[in-house]
Structure formats: C-alpha cells, structure tokens
Amino acid sequence: MKLNWSTLTGPTVLVNRTRAKRNIESMKAKAEAAQVQLRPHFKTHQSTIIGKWFGTPETTPIAVSSLKMANEFASAGWRDIHIAIPVNPRELPALNNLASKVNLTLSIEHEDTLELLSHLSHKVAVSVEVDTGYGRTGIHWQQYGRIKRLLDALQAHKQVNQLGLMVHSGHSYLAHGLKDIQGVHQESSHRLKELLDMMDWQGEPLRVSIGDTPTCSQMSTFPGATEIRPGNYVFYDLQQKLIGSCDWNDIALAVACPVIARYPEREEVVVHGGAVHFSKDSAEMNGQKVFGQVMHTTENGWGAPVGDAYIKGLSQEHGKIHLPKTMIKDLKLGDMLVIVPAHSCLTMSAMGEFICFDD
C-alpha cells in the first residue's frame, strides 16, 4: 500500500511496514543465532495488527507493561503473556481471571508478593526482577541469598508453575555509541553470571529473561539468558539512532504534522503536533534538547534527515520547529512535515491510530 498524502489532515502516525517487518525478522534471526527465545515487548506498538507481523498469536510469546494491555492481546488470541512490571495487588481479581485464559507470567521484586500469590486460584509463572544497574525496580543483583530464598519459596508455592529471573538494563538508553552499549551489556551480563554462580541454583530450570533494544540490537550473544525481551526495535526512533542502536533507514515510524504558522525571522514554523502527540520525551542532538527530527518528505514516506531541522519545543497541541530559512521560504500553511519522534513507544501510546505503507 502506498501513502496518500492528500488524505492527511492532522497529526498522523506513519508506519513503514517494510522497515518494521525487516526489523522484526532481523531480531528473530539474531535470537535464533544466539539460541535464545525471542519474547518481543508489545508495549511499543500496542497493536494487534502489528502484533501479527511477529507471527501467529498462539505461537508468539510476548511481554506487555500493563494488565490492560495483557487483556487486549489475550482477547486477540495471544496465549503466552508476561506482564513485565511488578504485580499491583489491587489487580489481583483481574490477574486471576486472566490466568484462567492464558499462560501468564507475573513479575515480582519483593517477598510480600508471596502472600498475594496464595490468593490466586489459577497457576502462574513468576519472574523475580533483578536490578543489574538500571536502578528502577528489582532486587539488587548482589543480594544472592535473598534472591535464592525467594526462588526457593516460589518453587514450593502451589500456585507457581514456572520460575524465572528478569533483567532490564534500561540504562543502555543513556549510552553514546556502540562502546557504551557494549559496556552496559558486559556489565549486566557479568553481574547476572555472578548472581547465578553464587546462588548455585539446583532447582527447576530458570527462564532468564533480559531485554532492551540497544543491547539486543547491537550485541550478538546474551550470556546466562534463555530469552531476550526487546520492544522498541520494531520502529526504533531518534533516541535509538543517537544512541547507536540503529541507522536512519531502520526507523519505521514518523509523525506527519501540518504547518499552521510560519516565522522566517526566527527560523521557526509551528505545526499541529504537540506533547499529546509526541509526548515530552527528548533527545540530545549536537548539545541541543530536541523532541523530534524533521525528515525529507518523499512521494511515499520520508527519506534522509533535514540538517538543522528539529522540534525545539512542545506545548499541548503545538510543536515549535527550527528550520533553515531557505526551507521556510518554500513552505505553505497546511504543508506536511514528517518528523521522527524522540521516543516511538510514547508517541504510539499517545496517538493510538496509525497509517501503514510499504516502500
């Protein structure tokens, strides 16, 4: 399907299906070569249409970041779902209901959750989250004894049918280039190995799930892991390009925004496309905080980035775009600018709807 520019009237998410499917197949091949299971994180696209590009729902294990998301994908046929966020006790009845329909994996990071699991009437898999450096959630990797005791308790728990460890090295998103990404991956892998060695686990085999797009995109081996769990790689974005995870021609999502005001004297235009469309996630480019990169518009999508053209500020519905004066001169009100967002996950979550096209 080709892109019909004449039908676009307001801020519109554009998904290059050719690139997205290529990204999906590339990660599948990487997981197969590394002999690990691929469990894509569906929080990035949150779409059952795009979800089916990864394979048939019944045979594709997935991760999600909320119970709401888990229910939506379960209703559409996915049957192996990991909610990769710590259990919320207030959702227990709904979690129990979901566990009656799918192979559900819950994430925990504290012993208090053991009592909560006792109130389930359907069995679940449980992954203990381990913090190997990100500092968000998870038990610190050096608390070997505590993690082992928690796994022992889970193994004896009547409502638990599979055990695992879960790691998210989200600090890889702060990397600058391949060397930094490699450093995060090596540090996290070494810490995971030390944890596994020190625990000397003799119980049932553990499902060891790791995952973040920068390391999964650039590394070829995943020591200690049995599965990888990246999500953003389906689209990539400006952050990932600047980190070094991908190249411009890997980015499969952009937002088309109409020009609604022109200010040549300050080298700016304003588009209808603000924080409610892009979120306020930013990236640093040439020392400047930016919220998106303007791309050359093509007949069917977008091409290379436009030099010195970026979103410099966002309010609710407005986006202030810095552009070269020569480009502003040729723009008319209503012309569409194509912008790669700083963070495609939040853009997709904010917008929800999208238009697909093929190269």
C-alpha positions in Angstrom: 0.0 0.0 0.0 1.3 3.4 -1.0 0.9 6.6 1.1 -1.8 9.0 0.0 -0.7 12.4 1.3 -4.0 14.1 0.2 -6.0 12.2 2.8 -3.9 13.5 5.8 -5.5 16.4 7.6 -3.9 16.5 11.1 -1.1 14.9 13.1 -0.8 11.3 11.8 1.5 8.4 12.8 3.0 6.8 9.7 4.4 3.3 10.0 6.7 2.0 7.3 5.6 -1.7 7.2 8.5 -2.8 5.0 11.1 -1.5 7.5 9.2 -2.7 10.6 8.9 -6.2 9.2 12.6 -6.2 8.3 13.4 -5.1 11.9 11.2 -7.9 13.2 12.9 -10.6 11.0 16.4 -9.3 11.9 15.7 -9.7 15.6 14.2 -13.1 15.1 17.4 -14.2 13.2 19.6 -12.8 16.0 17.7 -14.7 18.7 17.9 -17.9 16.7 21.6 -17.5 16.1 22.2 -16.8 19.9 20.0 -19.8 20.8 17.6 -17.8 22.9 13.8 -17.4 22.8 12.6 -14.0 21.5 9.7 -12.5 23.6 9.0 -9.2 21.9 7.7 -6.4 24.2 4.5 -5.3 22.7 4.3 -2.0 24.7 6.0 -0.3 21.8 3.3 -0.7 19.2 0.2 -1.8 21.4 -1.5 -3.0 18.2 -3.0 -6.4 17.4 -2.5 -5.7 13.7 1.2 -5.0 14.1 1.5 -7.8 16.7 0.6 -10.4 14.0 3.6 -9.3 12.0 5.7 -11.1 14.6 4.0 -14.4 14.0 0.7 -16.2 14.8 -0.6 -15.1 18.2 -0.9 -18.6 19.5 2.8 -19.3 18.9 4.3 -15.9 19.8 5.3 -15.3 23.4 5.1 -11.6 24.3 5.7 -9.2 27.1 3.5 -6.2 28.0 3.7 -3.4 30.5 0.1 -3.4 31.9 -2.8 -5.6 32.8 -4.9 -3.6 30.3 -2.5 -4.4 27.5 -2.4 -8.0 28.5 -6.1 -8.4 28.4 -6.3 -6.7 25.0 -3.8 -9.1 23.5 -5.3 -12.1 25.2 -8.7 -11.2 23.7 -7.0 -11.2 20.3 -5.5 -14.7 20.7 -2.1 -14.4 22.3 -1.6 -17.1 24.9 1.8 -16.7 26.4 2.0 -13.3 28.1 4.5 -11.8 30.6 3.4 -8.7 32.4 6.8 -7.1 32.8 6.0 -4.7 35.6 5.8 -5.6 39.3 2.4 -7.0 40.4 -0.2 -4.5 41.6 -2.2 -6.1 44.5 -5.3 -4.1 43.5 -5.4 -6.0 40.2 -5.4 -9.5 41.8 -9.0 -10.5 40.8 -8.4 -9.4 37.2 -5.0 -11.1 37.1 -6.6 -14.3 38.4 -9.2 -14.1 35.6 -6.5 -13.6 33.0 -4.5 -16.6 34.4 -7.6 -18.8 33.6 -7.3 -18.0 29.9 -3.5 -17.7 29.1 -0.1 -18.9 30.3 0.5 -15.8 32.4 3.9 -14.7 33.8 3.9 -12.2 36.7 6.9 -10.1 37.8 7.8 -9.7 41.4 10.6 -8.0 43.3 9.6 -8.5 47.0 8.8 -11.3 49.4 5.5 -9.6 50.2 4.1 -10.8 46.9 4.2 -14.5 48.1 1.1 -14.0 50.2 -0.6 -12.3 47.3 0.0 -15.3 45.0 -1.7 -17.5 47.6 -5.0 -15.9 46.8 -4.8 -16.9 43.1 -6.9 -19.9 42.1 -5.1 -20.4 38.8 -1.4 -21.2 38.4 1.0 -18.6 37.0 4.7 -18.4 36.1 6.7 -15.9 38.2 9.8 -14.0 37.3 11.9 -12.3 40.0 13.1 -9.0 38.8 16.8 -8.4 39.4 18.5 -4.9 39.2 21.9 -5.2 37.5 22.4 -1.4 37.3 19.4 0.4 36.0 18.1 1.4 39.5 14.4 1.4 38.7 12.8 -1.8 40.1 14.2 -5.2 41.0 16.3 -6.8 43.8 19.9 -5.7 43.7 22.0 -8.4 42.0 24.4 -8.8 44.9 21.6 -9.9 47.2 22.3 -13.5 46.2 20.9 -15.1 49.3 17.7 -13.1 49.3 17.0 -13.9 45.6 17.7 -17.6 46.2 15.4 -17.8 49.2 12.7 -16.1 47.2 13.1 -18.6 44.3 13.0 -21.5 46.9 9.7 -20.1 48.3 8.3 -19.8 44.8 9.3 -23.3 43.8 7.4 -24.6 46.8 4.4 -22.4 46.1 1.3 -24.3 45.0 0.2 -21.6 42.6 3.5 -21.2 40.7 4.2 -23.5 37.7 7.4 -21.9 36.4 10.3 -19.8 37.8 12.4 -17.2 36.2 14.6 -14.2 36.6 14.1 -10.9 34.7 16.5 -8.1 34.0 16.0 -4.8 32.2 19.2 -2.8 31.5 17.3 0.4 30.8 20.4 2.5 31.4 21.5 1.4 28.0 19.2 4.2 26.8 21.8 6.7 28.2 24.6 5.2 26.0 26.5 7.2 23.4 27.7 4.8 20.8 28.5 1.1 20.4 31.2 1.1 23.0 28.8 2.4 25.7 26.1 -0.1 24.7 28.7 -2.9 24.8 29.8 -1.7 28.3 26.3 -1.8 29.7 25.7 -5.3 28.2 29.0 -6.7 29.5 28.5 -5.3 33.0 24.9 -6.6 33.2 25.9 -10.0 31.8 28.8 -10.3 34.3 26.5 -9.4 37.2 23.9 -11.9 36.1 26.6 -14.6 35.8 27.9 -13.8 39.3 24.4 -14.0 40.7 23.7 -17.4 39.0 27.1 -18.7 40.2 26.7 -17.5 43.8 23.1 -18.9 44.1 24.3 -22.3 42.7 20.6 -22.9 41.8 19.7 -26.6 41.9 16.0 -26.3 41.4 13.9 -26.5 38.3 15.4 -24.7 35.3 15.0 -20.9 35.4 13.7 -18.8 32.5 16.2 -16.0 32.4 14.7 -13.1 30.5 16.7 -10.0 29.6 16.0 -7.2 27.2 16.4 -3.7 26.0 16.6 -2.5 22.4 20.1 -1.1 22.4 21.9 -4.2 23.6 19.7 -6.6 21.8 20.2 -4.7 18.6 24.0 -4.4 18.8 25.1 -7.5 20.7 25.2 -11.0 19.3 25.4 -13.1 22.4 23.4 -13.0 25.7 25.3 -14.9 28.4 23.1 -16.5 31.0 19.8 -15.6 29.3 17.3 -18.1 27.9 15.2 -15.3 26.3 15.5 -11.7 25.1 12.7 -9.1 25.5 13.3 -6.0 23.4 10.4 -3.9 22.1 11.4 -0.6 20.6 13.3 -2.3 17.8 10.1 -2.7 15.7 10.1 1.0 15.0 13.3 2.5 16.5 13.3 6.3 16.9 15.6 9.3 17.2 16.8 8.3 20.7 17.9 4.9 19.3 19.6 6.5 16.3 21.6 8.8 18.5 22.4 6.0 21.0 23.8 3.9 18.2 21.2 1.2 18.1 20.1 1.7 14.5 20.6 3.8 11.4 18.2 6.2 9.8 16.9 3.7 7.3 15.9 1.3 10.2 13.4 3.8 11.6 9.9 2.7 10.8 7.7 5.3 12.5 7.3 9.0 11.9 4.6 11.6 12.5 3.2 13.8 9.7 2.2 17.2 11.0 0.6 20.2 9.2 2.3 23.6 9.3 -0.1 26.1 11.0 2.2 29.1 11.4 5.5 30.4 9.8 8.1 32.7 11.4 11.0 33.1 9.0 12.6 35.9 11.1 13.2 33.4 13.9 13.8 30.4 11.7 10.7 28.6 13.1 7.5 27.2 12.0 4.7 25.8 14.2 3.0 22.6 13.4 -0.1 21.0 14.8 1.7 18.3 16.7 2.4 18.7 20.4 3.0 16.9 23.6 -0.3 15.0 23.3 1.1 13.5 20.0 4.8 13.2 20.7 5.0 13.1 24.5 7.7 15.2 26.1 10.5 12.7 25.8 13.5 14.3 24.3 17.0 13.5 23.0 20.2 15.5 22.9 21.5 16.3 19.5 24.5 18.5 19.0 24.1 19.8 22.5 20.5 20.8 21.9 17.5 19.3 23.6 15.2 18.1 20.8 11.8 16.3 20.7 12.0 15.1 17.1 14.0 15.2 13.8 12.4 16.6 10.6 12.9 14.3 7.6 12.9 15.0 3.9 9.3 14.2 2.7 9.1 11.8 -0.3 6.3 10.7 -2.5 5.8 7.6 -0.3 7.1 8.4 3.2 10.3 10.0 4.2 14.0 10.0 3.3 17.1 11.4 5.0 17.1 13.9 7.9 16.9 17.6 7.1 20.0 19.3 8.5 19.4 21.7 11.4 15.6 20.9 11.4 14.1 19.7 14.6 11.3 20.1 17.2 12.7 22.6 19.7 9.6 22.9 21.9 6.3 21.3 22.6 3.1 22.5 24.3 -0.2 20.5 24.3 -1.1 20.8 20.6 1.7 23.0 19.2 5.2 22.0 18.1 7.8 24.6 17.5 10.1 23.6 14.7 13.5 25.0 14.0 14.1 25.1 10.2 16.6 26.7 7.8 15.3 29.9 6.4 15.6 28.6 2.9 13.2 25.7 3.7 10.7 28.0 5.5 10.5 30.2 2.4 9.1 27.3 0.3 6.6 26.1 2.9 3.0 27.0 2.8 0.4 26.7 5.6 -1.0 23.2 5.5 2.1 21.6 4.1 3.1 18.4 6.0 6.4 18.0 7.8 7.5 14.4 8.6 9.1 14.1 12.0 10.8 11.1 13.6 9.9 11.3 17.3 12.4 11.1 20.2 10.6 8.1 21.5 8.4 6.0 19.3 6.9 4.0 22.2 5.3 7.0 23.9 4.3 8.5 20.5 2.4 5.4 19.6 0.8 5.2 23.0 -0.2 8.9 22.8 -1.7 8.6 19.3 -3.1 5.1 19.1 -4.1 5.2 15.5 -1.6 5.0 12.6 -1.4 4.6 8.8 0.8 1.8 7.3 2.5 2.0 4.0 5.1 0.0 2.1 8.3 1.1 0.4 
